[in-house]
Amino acid sequence: MQLGIVSDTHDNLEYVQQSVALFEREAVDRVVHCGDIVAPFSATPFDSDAFEFAAIRGNNDGEWALGNVVDEFGTYLGECGERTVDGVDIAVYHGTNKVLREALADAGSYDYVFHGHTHERTVATHGETVRVNPGGLPIPGADNAFHVATLDTEQSGVDAITHHELG
């Protein structure tokens, strides 16, 4: 099973649409957005017949209607959530608090911890857990291009993660 991971799209519809197109081309079964969608209008392109969608609240998601809009076609997980996909245990958190995102990874309760916030693509091991940041909108001091990631549940560890540059 293929899982798409995206974060920090910040109302940039061009990158949102590129993300959706890539996930459809890659035939992902599910997509997880790690927060900072921002406004409801930029969540709706993820309403696709090609994949299931879930999202976490980010620190810039200022419109509370976002959760209601996502729930119309997917699952809004609030501040933090858990998913089990094809036997793979995943925690999803925006990542605003470094102590919390590291604690989730260090706890050893999950195969993967997905987060965003820093706009910097990351794959880091914490014992048996892999912490994944797909990247996000390019910002100074982080990545200079927009990235998303995919997870292949038939593989394990860091080998299961692929980052894709868009833009």
Buried (B, 14 or more C-beta within 10 A) or exposed (E): BBBBBBBBBBBBEEBBBBBBEBBBEBEBBBBBBBBBBBBBBBBBBBEBEBBBBBBBBBBBBEBEEBBEBBEEBBBBBEBBBEBEBEEBBBBBBBBBEEEBBBEBBEEEEBBBBBBBBBBBBBBEEBEEBBBBBBBBBBEEEBBEEBBBBBBBBEEEEEEBBBBBEBE
